[in-house]
Amino acid sequence: MKRLIAIILSALMLCSCAAETPEPTAEDATSLPETETEETTETEQMTETEEITEMKRTFNNPISDKSMPDPFITYHDGYYYGLATEVVVLKLYRSRTVEDLFINGESKELIKTGDDIGGGKTLGWNIWAPELHYVPSKGRWYVYSCASTDGFDFGAMRMFCLESDGDDPFGEYTFKGLTVKNQICIDQTVYYDEKTGNLYTAYCEFTGDRGQIITLATMTEPWKVGNKRVTATYPQYAWERRGTDENNDGRVNEGPIFLEHDGQIFLIYSASGCWSEWYCLGMLKYVGPDTTKANFVNPDNWVKSKKPLFSEGNGVYGVGHCSFFKSPDGTETWMAYHGMATPDAGVEGRYAYIQKIDFDEDGTPVLGEPVARATALEVPSEK
């Protein structure tokens, strides 16, 4: 009887062991399905990763820690490049991030007061409003600026051009010459027309009766303004003529810059005294049938806005002398400009600001208002 009971108990134990899940081996573990708990954890981790990816860096204006008037910014091949008025030196800045460009970016000196410019002359003071442009037909970068060619003498203010030695915008540059030799001119910009291969320019010219005007012209070389020159705009409205006070006759049109969007061309310029709180931006729109020289350099083909496009607001004064640049992914257009924190800050208190702009249904630029300094802005959209 005892033997029978023992046999029955042994059989029951074998059945129980057969019903249990065996402990997985190291080899078996690789083929085990994920548990529900593991799936939930992975999903949560993916969500957290996506949230971190979607979070953009932010910054506050201004993006300079000192006065940096007339800021020019462009984006090329992974870098932002920038220049600004620094009076006695012309520097080129480079940075991967636009908010760090003028504060922590690399910089190199291109030319300074006292440097030889040929003909027995050296570069003088008032090195103003530099810009950087690529001319595809030459495969070179060109820096345009202006300065006195005789010490402090304002009567000797001339525009000049530097040419890159290669296709690297941060490489070496050579002084090419004065773009207009015998006339007081400042604030030169250029526009390369891909359809015709023509190079056009706009700059500020000083006159006795009409004040500072914007001249539009052809270029025979990137360093030579051609003989076809016309007046594009002069200070005709009250908002273009403010100076020391609101009623003072400033008579200023200066700092032109071309802006192209969806096949349309605009010429944005600064108006009224740059030292005043009323410094602002005006606009001309090109309405010519094509971009041949005869039509492009024809003042009848440019329509002027009767109201300023951009002016002081939200605690930022004297806004003007702008430039435009694309975000790294090419989907956004941004504007760089200078502004003052107080109405009476003057020329020594003009800091660099940037903000994104829009366009209305017919393609006209909409610049809005200056963004307050306390406003956190997302950086330009990246690739």
Secondary structure, 3 states (H helix, E strand, C coil): CHHHHHHHHHHHHHHHHHHCCCCCCHHHHCCCCCCHHHHHHHHHHHHHHHHHHHCCCEECCCCCCCCCCCCEEEEECCEEEEECCCECEEEEEEECCHHHCCCCCEEEEEEECCCEEECCEECCCCEEEEEEEEECCCCEEEEEEEEECCCCCHHHEEEEEEEECCCCCCCCEEEEEECCCCCCEEEEEEEECCCCCCEEEEEEEECCCCCEEEEEEEEEECCEEEEEEEEEECCCCHHHCCCCCCCCCCCEEEEEEEEEECCEEEEEEEECCCCCCCCEEEEEEECCCCCCHHHHCCHHHEEECCCCCECCECCEEEEEEEEEEECCCCCCEEEEEEEECCCCCCHHHCEEEEEEEEECCCCCEECCCCCCCCCCEECCCCC
